[in-house]
Amino acid sequence: MDHQGEFRRAALELGIPDDEISRFSQHLRLAIGLSGGGDGSPVGHIGGLPRLPVGMKWPSTGDIPLPLLLSVDCGALPRVEGFDLPADGTLLFFVHQEMDFGTSRADPGQYARVVYVPDGTETAVAEPPNSACVGERIDVCAELRADLPLWLEEGDEDEDWHEFWEDLEWDDMSPFQQQLARYMERELPHLDELRSLAHGLWSSGAYLVIGGYADDEATVGSITAKTLAEGEWLSCLDEDALRLASEWIPLANESRVYAEYYTKFMIRHDDLAAARWDKTLTVTISDAP
């Protein structure tokens, strides 16, 4: 389906100039939201037991088995332009969140694995090493959702980054932040309408998201800590941070919920296109006090 064309036609009907629609569309990404209890056919499941290739051992790090976070049937997912997910087969995401939280730069993915099982592979339901690595199984359905970079999102009272942006005086902004402010004011005068239209067409309150953006402060900070020189830190409104975040895409982005840990599986666009699953980087964040 031509999602960009659908969006353009709807925006033109609102009287928004075509060139402004094009500028906004450059930042708009469609993602796949996964949630339980939907009316559609299941496309995978959170937790539970995975189907692994016959003879393959349960993924582990040493003697530590890695719990299954998500299993998803790529062939059942809606297709998204510019997002090079496999057309078929199964993606399995394993992570030991407590161990992955705060891992060193030396080996940031040692407590997580992404396993791809091509269609036609002989598989069997894996026998778990122990009950601790098996969470409650929740079947999930898929729907499209609109994602924008944080600096273009409306924000809400719980998002500190947005309060930071709104409270900045002009003279306190960096030259790049001033450039962003000018861009929104001059080049996107209908930003509110375009934003509302995108979220109205593709809205999802999904618990887990495939694709879109993961450019929040915690994720950007973790990516820079694991990929840049020791001691470097980039705020989510720095030019280099936005460039870095645009190079990565969430393969599986677990939403912030009332849990001790939540994990984001990140991969560069070129590694995704080449199916280099071992290049996936995990960011596990803790809400524990």
C-alpha positions in Angstrom: 0.0 0.0 0.0 1.2 3.5 -0.8 1.2 5.0 2.7 3.0 8.2 1.7 0.5 8.8 -1.0 -2.4 8.2 1.4 -0.9 10.7 3.8 -0.3 13.3 1.1 -3.8 13.1 -0.3 -5.3 13.5 3.2 -3.0 16.5 4.0 -3.8 18.2 0.6 -7.5 17.9 1.5 -6.8 20.0 4.6 -5.3 22.7 2.4 -1.7 22.2 3.5 0.9 23.1 0.7 2.4 20.2 -1.1 6.0 21.3 -0.4 5.4 21.5 3.3 3.9 18.0 3.2 7.0 16.7 1.6 9.2 18.3 4.2 7.2 16.8 7.0 7.1 13.4 5.3 10.9 13.2 5.3 10.7 12.8 9.1 7.6 10.6 9.3 8.3 6.9 9.9 5.7 4.2 10.0 6.3 1.5 12.6 4.6 -1.7 13.5 2.9 -1.8 16.9 2.4 -5.1 18.6 -0.2 -5.6 21.3 -2.2 -8.3 22.9 -6.0 -8.6 22.9 -6.5 -7.3 19.4 -9.1 -8.4 16.9 -6.6 -9.4 14.2 -4.7 -12.6 13.6 -1.7 -13.1 15.9 1.6 -12.3 14.3 3.7 -13.6 17.2 4.0 -13.7 20.9 5.7 -12.1 23.9 7.2 -14.6 26.3 6.4 -18.2 26.1 8.5 -20.9 24.4 10.3 -20.4 21.1 10.3 -22.7 18.1 14.0 -23.2 17.3 15.7 -25.1 14.5 16.0 -28.8 15.4 19.2 -29.4 17.2 19.8 -25.8 18.2 20.4 -25.2 21.9 18.5 -22.5 23.9 20.5 -19.2 23.5 22.6 -18.6 26.6 25.7 -16.7 27.8 27.9 -19.3 29.5 25.6 -21.1 31.9 23.0 -18.2 31.9 20.0 -18.9 29.7 18.5 -15.9 28.0 14.7 -15.5 28.3 12.6 -15.0 25.2 11.2 -11.5 24.9 9.4 -11.8 21.6 8.8 -14.2 18.7 7.4 -12.6 15.5 6.4 -14.0 12.1 7.9 -11.6 9.6 5.6 -12.7 6.8 2.5 -11.8 8.8 3.7 -8.3 9.5 2.4 -5.3 7.5 5.0 -4.1 5.1 6.6 -0.7 5.7 8.5 1.3 3.0 12.2 1.8 3.7 12.2 -0.9 6.5 14.2 -3.9 5.3 12.6 -6.6 7.5 12.8 -10.1 6.0 9.8 -10.9 3.9 9.2 -14.2 5.7 10.7 -16.4 8.5 10.7 -15.8 12.2 12.6 -13.3 14.3 13.3 -14.3 17.9 14.5 -11.8 20.6 16.2 -13.2 23.7 17.5 -11.0 26.6 18.4 -11.4 30.2 17.4 -7.9 31.2 18.9 -7.8 34.7 22.3 -8.9 33.3 22.0 -6.7 30.2 21.3 -3.6 32.2 24.5 -1.6 32.6 26.7 -3.9 30.5 30.1 -2.5 29.6 31.2 -1.1 26.2 33.5 -4.1 25.8 30.7 -6.5 25.0 27.3 -4.7 25.0 25.3 -7.6 23.5 26.6 -10.5 25.5 23.3 -11.0 27.4 21.0 -10.7 24.3 20.5 -12.6 21.0 18.5 -12.1 17.9 17.8 -15.4 16.1 16.4 -15.5 12.6 14.8 -18.8 11.5 14.1 -18.9 7.7 10.9 -20.3 6.4 11.2 -24.0 5.6 13.6 -24.7 8.5 12.7 -27.8 10.5 11.8 -26.5 14.0 10.6 -27.7 17.3 9.3 -26.1 20.5 12.4 -25.6 22.6 12.7 -27.2 26.0 13.5 -24.5 28.5 16.7 -24.9 30.6 14.7 -23.7 33.6 11.3 -22.0 34.4 13.0 -18.7 35.1 13.6 -18.1 31.5 10.0 -18.6 30.4 7.6 -15.7 30.8 3.9 -15.7 30.4 3.0 -16.1 26.7 0.9 -13.3 25.3 -0.2 -13.5 21.6 0.1 -10.2 19.8 -1.5 -8.6 16.8 0.0 -5.9 14.6 -1.1 -2.5 13.4 0.8 0.5 11.9 1.6 3.5 13.9 3.1 6.9 13.0 6.5 7.8 14.6 8.3 11.1 14.5 11.6 12.2 16.0 11.2 13.6 19.5 12.1 17.1 18.5 9.0 17.1 16.3 6.6 15.4 18.7 4.2 17.3 20.8 5.3 15.7 24.1 3.4 15.6 27.3 3.8 16.4 31.0 5.8 13.2 31.6 8.5 13.9 29.0 11.3 15.8 30.5 13.0 16.3 27.2 10.0 18.3 25.9 9.9 20.5 29.0 13.6 21.1 28.5 12.9 22.2 24.9 10.0 24.4 25.8 11.7 26.1 28.6 14.9 27.0 26.7 15.4 30.7 26.1 16.6 31.6 22.7 20.0 32.8 23.9 20.4 29.6 25.9 20.0 27.4 22.8 23.0 26.0 20.9 23.3 27.1 17.3 21.9 23.7 16.2 18.9 24.0 18.6 18.2 27.5 17.2 18.3 26.0 13.7 15.7 23.3 14.6 13.5 26.0 16.1 13.7 28.1 13.0 13.0 25.1 10.8 9.8 24.2 12.7 8.6 27.8 12.6 9.4 28.6 9.0 9.2 25.4 7.1 6.5 23.6 9.0 3.8 26.2 9.9 1.1 23.5 9.8 3.1 21.1 12.1 0.2 20.6 14.5 -2.2 19.7 11.8 0.3 17.3 10.1 1.2 15.7 13.3 -2.4 15.1 14.3 -3.2 13.8 10.8 -0.3 11.2 10.9 -1.3 10.0 14.4 -5.0 9.9 13.4 -4.2 7.7 10.4 -1.8 5.4 12.2 -2.4 5.3 15.9 -1.3 2.5 18.2 -0.9 2.2 22.0 1.2 -0.8 21.5 3.3 -2.3 24.2 6.1 -3.3 21.8 7.1 -1.6 18.6 9.1 -2.7 15.6 10.7 0.2 13.6 10.2 3.9 14.0 12.5 6.0 16.2 14.3 5.4 19.5 15.9 8.7 20.1 14.9 9.4 23.7 17.6 10.6 26.1 18.2 7.2 27.7 18.5 5.4 24.4 20.7 8.0 22.8 22.9 8.1 25.9 23.3 4.3 25.9 24.1 4.1 22.2 26.7 6.8 22.4 28.2 5.2 25.5 28.5 1.8 23.7 29.6 3.1 20.3 31.6 6.3 20.8 34.9 7.1 22.6 35.1 6.7 26.3 33.6 9.6 28.1 31.6 11.1 25.2 28.0 12.1 25.9 25.4 13.4 23.5 22.2 15.1 24.5 19.2 14.0 22.4 19.0 17.6 21.0 22.7 17.6 19.8 23.3 17.4 16.1 25.6 14.4 16.3 23.1 12.6 18.5 20.3 13.1 16.0 22.5 11.9 13.2 23.5 8.9 15.2 19.9 8.0 16.2 18.9 8.3 12.5 21.4 5.6 11.6 19.8 3.1 14.0 16.3 1.7 14.0 14.5 -0.3 16.6 14.1 -4.0 15.7 12.0 -4.4 18.9 11.3 -1.4 21.1 9.7 -2.4 24.4 7.6 0.4 25.8 8.1 2.0 29.2 5.7 0.1 31.5 5.4 -0.7 35.2 8.2 -3.1 35.1 11.7 -3.1 36.6 13.4 -3.3 33.2 12.5 -2.7 29.5 14.7 -3.3 26.5 15.3 -1.9 23.0 16.9 -4.0 20.3 18.7 -1.5 17.9 20.3 -2.2 14.6 21.9 0.1 11.9 19.9 0.3 8.6 22.8 -1.2 6.6 23.2 -4.1 9.0 19.4 -4.8 8.8 19.5 -4.8 5.0 22.3 -7.3 5.1 20.7 -9.4 7.8 23.6 -9.1 10.2 21.7 -9.9 13.3 24.9 -10.2 15.4 25.3 -6.5 15.0 22.2 -5.8 17.0 22.8 -3.6 20.1 20.6 -3.8 23.1 19.7 -1.0 25.4 18.1 -2.2 28.7 16.8 0.6 31.0 15.7 0.2 34.6 12.9 2.2 36.3 13.9 0.7 39.7 14.6 3.4 42.3 
